[in-house]
Amino acid sequence: MTDKPERTTVRAPIGEICGRVDESGVRRFLGIPYAEPPLGERRFRPPVARSPFAETYDAADYGPTAPQLEGAGAFGEILPNRVAPGEDYLNLNVWAPPDGSAHAVMVFIHGGGWWSGSGSVSAYDGTRFARDGVVLVTLNYRLGAEGMVWFGDGPANVSLLDQICALQWVHDNIAAFGGDPEQVTVFGESSGGMSIGALLAMPAARGLFRRAIMQSGSTFHSISAGSAHKVATALARMLHVNPSLEAIGHVPSDEVLAAQKQLLAAVQRKPSKARWGDVARNGLPFEPIVDGDSLPARPIDAVAAGVASDVDLLVGWNAEETRLALAPTGVNTVRWSLFWLLAWKSRIPLRVARAYRKAYGHPADAAVAMTTDWIYRIPAIRTAEAHGRSHLYEFAWRSPAFGGELGACHAAELPFVFDTLDDPGWRMLLGDAASPALAREMHDAWIRFARTGDPGWAPYTADARQVRRFDTKSATLDDPDRATRIPWDGVR
């Protein structure tokens, strides 16, 4: 029988918060509300910062998570998630070193396509960041229509405004946990990384973070106001209500969730540009909206114009991202006919597709490389080129799970970054041969970047296209896979 964790209390501007201390001395504070519950009149509206606690807040356990369907993620059985109902789901979690002050702060934004996922997952436990002298924060934000539906008037990008509200909470309160509010690094994976791409361009986020890490995400994911209107009106039709926030606000959350699932299936079944606008390109119905107000311009254009010139960037991708999507039907069943179909459906120029046909002997390898580069690698490179002093990485360690079919797939880097290889949530993704040494190497690089802006290798420039490749034997390479990079010049 083990003793209960020791209690610890901090006094922050938000109020007194009681957390727990583990056997190593790391302090954890879970499920802290950063905004008022987004219910009633607050539904579909910008977040309202939480009022100070009248009594000591007990932060012993994770709080509720944003409404979503169980197993809603495309890879719900492989990637860890936690769904817990409750009203107070705009909450965050803090792991802090045993003592000291002015520690670097890292804030993680989870992925899930903006319609699933949670920051309250044991696989994202921040204990090892805190052990190494970093204050680690994870957060929940509104998902799907609750955070991203927009009919052309009223507030847009509510999901992103939630993230900004959480970052403001960090700025105002993190010193009480030993963190330095002037040394905040925001990092995220997949739609979490893409959210950060949008945050770089959002005026309301200015000054809330000094550095940013985008894992399998960059500045290319946004949709026009017209495209957002197409998605919103389609959702309203499925719910049999008038196309307005007021009308959809009267629909119960579970009915909205069911309609979201129907909407996603419709987009992916027939990705027509005439019907869906920008959404047809990658099949995600909810993405950051260039509304001219909260997000004034496409993130890539804003970065190229210099709006994020004072933010240090680390951007990267996994070498075989799209194996995760192809694995359920069998990656090695891909034939050249499917390779050409993927190129056509993705509107990838013929000259680009031919470069992959020439570079790879097997159609599955060619298809994975081409689609990975289209969605992840090339946008990361373009982001680095636009920013001018970003660092790039590639995660290339191949998981042995499912007979090796996952490879260096989407999300495979996360347990290495968090140094949580031993968490049961990663078992299906990692198999039984993950490298603790690689986890330590990546984890240390992320911490070094958060502290100094330098992860340990040179920035990416047009003259020295250096990329750090993380693998069993990591190396810094000059312009890796050049033969399949050059054909993309002028594309997008």
FIMARLO-928335 format. One line per field, with one value per residue (C-alpha): residue number from 1; x, y, z. Coordinates in nm, 3 decimals, padded with zeros to 5 digits. Layout:
# FIMARLO-928335
nr	NUM|... .
xx	X|... .
yy	Y|... .
zz	Z|... .
***
This chain:
# FIMARLO-928335
nr	1|2|3|4|5|6|7|8|9|10|11|12|13|14|15|16|17|18|19|20|21|22|23|24|25|26|27|28|29|30|31|32|33|34|35|36|37|38|39|40|41|42|43|44|45|46|47|48|49|50|51|52|53|54|55|56|57|58|59|60|61|62|63|64|65|66|67|68|69|70|71|72|73|74|75|76|77|78|79|80|81|82|83|84|85|86|87|88|89|90|91|92|93|94|95|96|97|98|99|100|101|102|103|104|105|106|107|108|109|110|111|112|113|114|115|116|117|118|119|120|121|122|123|124|125|126|127|128|129|130|131|132|133|134|135|136|137|138|139|140|141|142|143|144|145|146|147|148|149|150|151|152|153|154|155|156|157|158|159|160|161|162|163|164|165|166|167|168|169|170|171|172|173|174|175|176|177|178|179|180|181|182|183|184|185|186|187|188|189|190|191|192|193|194|195|196|197|198|199|200|201|202|203|204|205|206|207|208|209|210|211|212|213|214|215|216|217|218|219|220|221|222|223|224|225|226|227|228|229|230|231|232|233|234|235|236|237|238|239|240|241|242|243|244|245|246|247|248|249|250|251|252|253|254|255|256|257|258|259|260|261|262|263|264|265|266|267|268|269|270|271|272|273|274|275|276|277|278|279|280|281|282|283|284|285|286|287|288|289|290|291|292|293|294|295|296|297|298|299|300|301|302|303|304|305|306|307|308|309|310|311|312|313|314|315|316|317|318|319|320|321|322|323|324|325|326|327|328|329|330|331|332|333|334|335|336|337|338|339|340|341|342|343|344|345|346|347|348|349|350|351|352|353|354|355|356|357|358|359|360|361|362|363|364|365|366|367|368|369|370|371|372|373|374|375|376|377|378|379|380|381|382|383|384|385|386|387|388|389|390|391|392|393|394|395|396|397|398|399|400|401|402|403|404|405|406|407|408|409|410|411|412|413|414|415|416|417|418|419|420|421|422|423|424|425|426|427|428|429|430|431|432|433|434|435|436|437|438|439|440|441|442|443|444|445|446|447|448|449|450|451|452|453|454|455|456|457|458|459|460|461|462|463|464|465|466|467|468|469|470|471|472|473|474|475|476|477|478|479|480|481|482|483|484|485|486|487|488|489|490|491|492 .
xx	00.000|00.140|00.093|-00.129|00.057|00.156|-00.050|00.100|-00.062|00.022|-00.124|-00.174|-00.369|-00.652|-00.664|-00.531|-00.477|-00.405|-00.208|-00.013|00.359|00.494|00.781|01.036|00.916|00.742|00.428|00.118|-00.200|-00.471|-00.800|-00.765|-01.038|-00.895|-01.230|-01.594|-01.792|-01.890|-02.260|-02.584|-02.512|-02.138|-02.175|-02.009|-01.878|-01.524|-01.408|-01.461|-01.158|-01.226|-01.314|-01.078|-01.154|-01.342|-01.207|-00.902|-00.935|-00.858|-00.649|-00.599|-00.750|-00.794|-01.109|-01.373|-01.277|-01.432|-01.745|-01.655|-01.765|-01.595|-01.331|-01.398|-01.039|-00.946|-00.690|-00.878|-00.772|-00.401|-00.351|-00.436|-00.728|-00.953|-01.316|-01.477|-01.811|-01.864|-01.933|-01.599|-01.393|-01.196|-00.924|-00.549|-00.288|00.044|00.353|00.618|00.970|01.007|01.135|01.293|01.161|01.202|01.187|01.118|00.751|00.623|00.253|00.131|-00.166|-00.303|-00.398|-00.704|-00.810|-00.985|-01.266|-01.119|-00.841|-00.754|-00.465|-00.579|-00.414|-00.160|00.057|00.107|00.212|00.455|00.643|00.966|00.964|00.925|01.194|01.426|01.347|01.060|00.706|00.481|00.120|-00.138|-00.485|-00.828|-01.013|-01.343|-01.357|-01.553|-01.850|-01.848|-01.518|-01.495|-01.838|-01.882|-02.159|-01.981|-02.077|-02.003|-01.690|-01.474|-01.197|-01.335|-01.112|-00.807|-00.944|-00.970|-00.602|-00.518|-00.724|-00.524|-00.198|-00.313|-00.386|-00.032|00.109|-00.083|-00.046|00.252|00.500|00.319|00.422|00.786|00.756|00.885|00.599|00.856|01.002|00.698|00.727|00.407|00.430|00.174|00.126|-00.090|-00.385|-00.216|00.089|-00.136|-00.314|00.021|00.073|-00.248|-00.156|00.159|-00.067|-00.335|-00.306|-00.462|-00.176|00.105|00.345|00.203|00.485|00.846|00.909|00.702|00.743|00.518|00.519|00.355|00.193|00.289|00.136|-00.051|-00.375|-00.646|-00.963|-01.131|-01.440|-01.638|-01.526|-01.617|-01.964|-02.010|-01.926|-02.146|-02.452|-02.410|-02.401|-02.713|-02.895|-02.801|-02.942|-03.255|-03.205|-03.152|-02.789|-02.700|-02.514|-02.835|-03.021|-02.746|-02.702|-03.039|-02.937|-02.819|-02.447|-02.494|-02.697|-02.428|-02.166|-02.368|-02.408|-02.033|-01.967|-02.211|-02.044|-01.694|-01.811|-01.974|-01.657|-01.435|-01.679|-01.701|-01.434|-01.581|-01.426|-01.754|-01.936|-01.671|-01.422|-01.076|-01.192|-01.196|-00.816|-00.743|-01.082|-01.082|-01.411|-01.286|-00.969|-00.855|-01.068|-00.920|-01.202|-01.009|-01.042|-00.923|-00.707|-00.638|-00.441|-00.332|-00.070|00.198|00.145|00.158|00.484|00.632|00.535|00.735|00.463|00.641|00.996|01.047|00.935|01.190|01.055|01.124|00.924|00.925|00.755|00.770|00.927|00.622|00.332|00.057|00.131|-00.102|-00.392|-00.307|-00.228|-00.591|-00.630|-00.272|00.006|00.177|-00.138|-00.094|-00.042|00.082|-00.276|-00.363|-00.045|-00.155|-00.511|-00.382|-00.177|-00.479|-00.723|-00.470|-00.414|-00.041|00.123|00.221|00.589|00.596|00.432|00.677|00.969|00.836|00.769|01.134|01.272|01.088|01.074|00.759|00.425|00.348|00.674|00.618|00.259|00.356|00.650|00.448|00.147|00.368|00.558|00.240|00.073|00.369|00.726|00.694|00.471|00.730|01.006|00.798|00.732|01.105|01.182|00.918|01.037|01.406|01.564|01.367|01.513|01.386|01.375|01.255|01.153|01.257|01.246|01.028|00.782|00.773|00.401|00.160|00.441|00.624|00.337|00.321|00.687|00.773|00.406|00.200|00.223|00.504|00.736|00.509|00.615|00.978|00.921|00.738|00.976|00.673|00.760|00.643|00.288|00.037|-00.139|00.148|00.168|-00.021|00.176|00.526|00.531|00.798|01.126|01.123|01.457|01.491|01.811|01.624|01.351|01.609|01.773|01.449|01.320|01.648|01.643|01.291|01.395|01.712|01.508|01.258|01.541|01.763|01.594|01.867|01.781|02.140|02.175|02.186|01.877|01.741|01.844|01.844|02.224|02.245|01.929|02.009|01.761|01.809|01.701|01.604|01.653|01.835|02.147|02.052|02.236|02.217|02.182|02.222|01.916|01.799|01.576|01.666|01.540|01.184|01.207|01.305|01.001|00.776|00.935|00.659|00.382|00.135 .
yy	00.000|00.340|00.671|00.930|01.205|01.500|01.816|02.144|02.485|02.789|03.137|03.285|03.588|03.345|03.228|02.952|02.616|02.287|02.026|01.711|01.623|01.293|01.091|01.282|01.618|01.722|01.924|01.867|02.072|01.919|02.038|02.409|02.610|02.899|03.022|03.014|02.715|02.787|02.719|02.906|03.255|03.180|02.894|02.970|03.294|03.401|03.260|03.458|03.446|03.259|03.470|03.434|03.137|03.229|02.919|02.696|02.506|02.134|02.044|01.676|01.521|01.585|01.778|01.728|01.730|01.910|01.741|01.486|01.144|00.849|00.720|01.022|01.054|00.886|00.681|00.649|00.291|00.359|00.701|00.771|00.995|01.063|01.172|01.287|01.472|01.784|02.156|02.298|02.161|02.477|02.372|02.318|02.113|02.225|02.024|02.224|02.154|02.095|02.445|02.754|03.027|03.175|02.830|02.810|02.734|02.500|02.493|02.195|02.211|01.868|01.750|01.568|01.753|02.026|01.781|01.530|01.495|01.618|01.764|01.555|01.231|01.043|01.006|01.386|01.375|01.659|01.499|01.450|01.807|01.929|01.685|01.859|02.210|02.315|02.414|02.213|02.308|02.113|02.242|02.163|02.384|02.372|02.127|02.088|02.313|02.435|02.608|02.652|02.697|03.043|03.184|03.503|03.727|03.720|03.564|03.327|03.090|03.036|02.728|02.946|03.217|02.948|02.871|03.241|03.268|02.979|03.146|03.468|03.265|03.128|03.478|03.605|03.308|03.089|03.275|03.132|02.784|02.887|02.969|03.273|03.437|03.595|03.253|03.071|02.819|02.692|02.352|02.130|01.834|01.791|02.033|02.155|02.252|02.400|02.599|02.746|02.843|03.046|03.189|03.336|03.549|03.642|03.991|03.869|03.622|03.872|03.874|03.561|03.331|03.377|03.050|02.795|02.432|02.294|01.914|01.783|02.121|02.455|02.775|02.629|02.520|02.784|02.837|03.143|03.306|03.177|02.819|02.844|02.965|02.663|02.426|02.609|02.619|02.249|02.168|02.379|02.187|01.858|01.988|02.128|02.477|02.821|02.901|03.116|03.087|03.173|02.882|02.625|02.743|02.589|02.245|02.000|01.924|01.553|01.633|01.872|01.602|01.351|01.603|01.673|01.307|01.318|01.635|01.486|01.180|01.399|01.605|01.298|01.108|01.384|01.654|01.896|02.245|02.390|02.249|02.280|02.543|02.519|02.232|02.000|02.009|01.811|01.694|01.879|02.068|02.272|02.477|02.831|03.084|03.391|03.618|03.945|04.018|03.748|03.603|03.887|03.687|03.337|03.236|03.167|03.512|03.676|03.499|03.600|03.961|03.941|03.932|03.646|03.769|03.797|03.437|03.153|02.861|02.487|02.305|01.943|01.635|01.257|01.075|00.856|01.059|00.913|00.550|00.600|00.672|00.390|00.124|00.017|-00.101|-00.223|00.005|-00.266|-00.330|00.006|-00.032|00.218|00.277|00.403|00.614|00.800|00.831|00.988|01.237|01.329|01.361|01.572|01.798|01.724|01.831|01.548|01.650|01.622|01.278|01.157|01.253|01.015|00.743|00.771|00.793|00.494|00.137|00.038|00.220|00.218|00.396|00.645|00.715|00.765|00.993|01.202|01.255|01.314|01.583|01.740|01.778|01.811|01.833|02.097|02.325|02.300|02.398|02.686|02.808|02.803|02.987|03.252|03.301|03.316|03.166|02.854|02.519|02.208|01.845|01.512|01.218|00.898|00.623|00.340|00.175|-00.205|-00.210|-00.387|-00.570|-00.244|-00.095|00.218|00.310|00.672|00.765|01.059|01.120|00.866|01.139|01.238|00.974|01.063|01.435|01.379|01.096|00.883|00.565|00.365|00.503|00.227|00.470|00.448|00.067|00.017|00.292|00.200|-00.177|-00.314|-00.174|00.203|00.365|00.541|00.706|00.866|00.982|01.148|01.312|01.462|01.559|01.739|01.918|02.051|02.175|02.335|02.516|02.637|02.780|02.928|02.921|02.685|02.311|02.214|02.252|02.540|02.719|02.626|02.867|02.861|02.826|02.564|02.355|02.179|01.933|01.732|01.373|01.195|00.819|00.539|00.713|01.079|01.319|01.671|01.658|01.917|01.922|01.563|01.412|01.694|01.501|01.514|01.868|02.056|01.948|02.131|02.467|02.699|02.474|02.627 .
zz	00.000|-00.100|00.076|-00.082|-00.276|-00.064|-00.111|-00.227|-00.260|-00.471|-00.450|-00.796|-00.921|-01.014|-00.651|-00.429|-00.603|-00.429|-00.623|-00.550|-00.521|-00.654|-00.509|-00.720|-00.590|-00.915|-00.845|-01.058|-01.075|-01.292|-01.439|-01.358|-01.536|-01.736|-01.874|-01.774|-01.905|-02.271|-02.216|-02.276|-02.405|-02.403|-02.650|-02.988|-02.837|-02.743|-02.408|-02.091|-01.860|-01.538|-01.237|-00.938|-00.715|-00.398|-00.222|-00.265|-00.593|-00.563|-00.871|-00.789|-01.103|-01.474|-01.555|-01.824|-02.192|-02.488|-02.629|-02.895|-03.011|-02.844|-03.085|-03.307|-03.424|-03.750|-03.559|-03.229|-03.165|-03.220|-03.060|-02.696|-02.605|-02.309|-02.326|-01.999|-01.995|-01.791|-01.826|-01.707|-01.994|-02.074|-01.835|-01.825|-01.640|-01.492|-01.398|-01.214|-01.085|-00.711|-00.646|-00.795|-01.020|-01.367|-01.526|-01.899|-01.973|-02.244|-02.342|-02.545|-02.786|-02.874|-03.221|-03.352|-03.666|-03.462|-03.387|-03.138|-02.883|-02.537|-02.340|-02.043|-02.151|-01.941|-02.252|-02.239|-01.874|-01.807|-01.519|-01.713|-01.842|-01.484|-01.370|-01.617|-01.497|-01.726|-01.630|-01.863|-01.944|-02.145|-02.227|-02.366|-02.614|-02.801|-03.089|-03.411|-03.472|-03.110|-03.184|-03.561|-03.720|-03.874|-04.092|-04.190|-03.898|-03.528|-03.378|-03.582|-03.472|-03.123|-03.080|-03.135|-02.906|-02.636|-02.688|-02.663|-02.344|-02.198|-02.300|-02.132|-01.817|-01.836|-01.877|-01.575|-01.338|-01.427|-01.206|-00.904|-01.025|-01.078|-01.448|-01.634|-01.832|-02.064|-02.159|-02.298|-02.580|-02.738|-02.907|-03.073|-03.303|-03.615|-03.584|-03.265|-03.472|-03.741|-03.470|-03.374|-03.738|-03.709|-03.367|-03.524|-03.745|-03.487|-03.331|-03.003|-02.954|-02.990|-02.696|-02.532|-02.645|-02.740|-02.923|-03.113|-03.215|-03.489|-03.511|-03.829|-03.875|-04.024|-04.163|-04.460|-04.296|-04.319|-04.518|-04.666|-04.522|-04.820|-04.759|-04.390|-04.489|-04.719|-04.434|-04.182|-04.407|-04.491|-04.119|-04.060|-04.335|-04.172|-03.842|-04.013|-03.870|-04.016|-04.104|-03.803|-03.474|-03.290|-03.450|-03.405|-03.047|-02.961|-03.089|-02.820|-02.828|-02.900|-03.212|-03.334|-03.281|-03.483|-03.765|-03.758|-03.825|-04.116|-04.246|-04.234|-04.424|-04.690|-04.738|-04.769|-04.989|-05.250|-05.200|-05.455|-05.456|-05.584|-05.282|-05.011|-05.127|-04.968|-04.747|-05.048|-05.067|-04.750|-04.627|-04.292|-04.244|-03.948|-03.991|-03.899|-04.087|-04.253|-04.139|-04.173|-03.802|-03.560|-03.839|-04.084|-04.345|-04.438|-04.180|-04.443|-04.594|-04.251|-04.165|-04.501|-04.419|-04.096|-03.829|-03.648|-03.697|-03.320|-03.254|-03.270|-03.474|-03.478|-03.746|-03.853|-03.990|-03.969|-04.262|-04.332|-04.193|-04.409|-04.327|-04.029|-04.266|-04.506|-04.244|-04.174|-04.535|-04.571|-04.691|-04.891|-05.094|-05.268|-05.644|-05.900|-06.012|-05.663|-05.656|-05.970|-05.837|-05.515|-05.715|-05.927|-05.634|-05.442|-05.745|-05.733|-06.063|-06.293|-06.295|-05.916|-05.915|-06.179|-05.951|-05.684|-05.940|-06.041|-05.686|-05.535|-05.656|-05.467|-05.518|-05.145|-05.062|-05.343|-05.234|-04.868|-04.954|-05.201|-04.974|-04.669|-04.856|-04.994|-04.654|-04.415|-04.542|-04.816|-04.603|-04.323|-04.564|-04.704|-04.350|-04.272|-04.596|-04.521|-04.163|-04.245|-03.932|-03.842|-03.746|-03.925|-03.816|-03.952|-03.733|-03.911|-03.646|-03.779|-03.545|-03.569|-03.479|-03.715|-03.886|-03.958|-04.157|-03.940|-03.989|-03.908|-03.917|-03.800|-03.422|-03.373|-03.241|-02.950|-02.693|-02.767|-02.719|-02.389|-02.289|-02.204|-02.394|-02.093|-02.099|-02.195|-02.428|-02.676|-02.686|-03.014|-03.186|-03.070|-03.056|-02.822|-02.952|-02.887|-02.810|-02.470|-02.595|-02.886|-02.649|-02.430|-02.733|-02.867|-02.523|-02.449|-02.787|-02.721|-02.377|-02.512|-02.776|-02.514|-02.307|-02.578|-02.919|-03.041|-03.050|-03.130|-03.508|-03.755|-03.890|-04.232|-04.507|-04.887|-04.878|-04.605|-04.604|-04.279|-04.134|-03.817|-03.881|-03.556|-03.578|-03.400|-03.528|-03.564|-03.795|-03.930|-04.309|-04.582|-04.813|-04.760|-05.032|-05.268|-05.571|-05.440|-05.301|-05.616|-05.825|-05.574|-05.657|-05.771|-05.638|-05.387 .
***
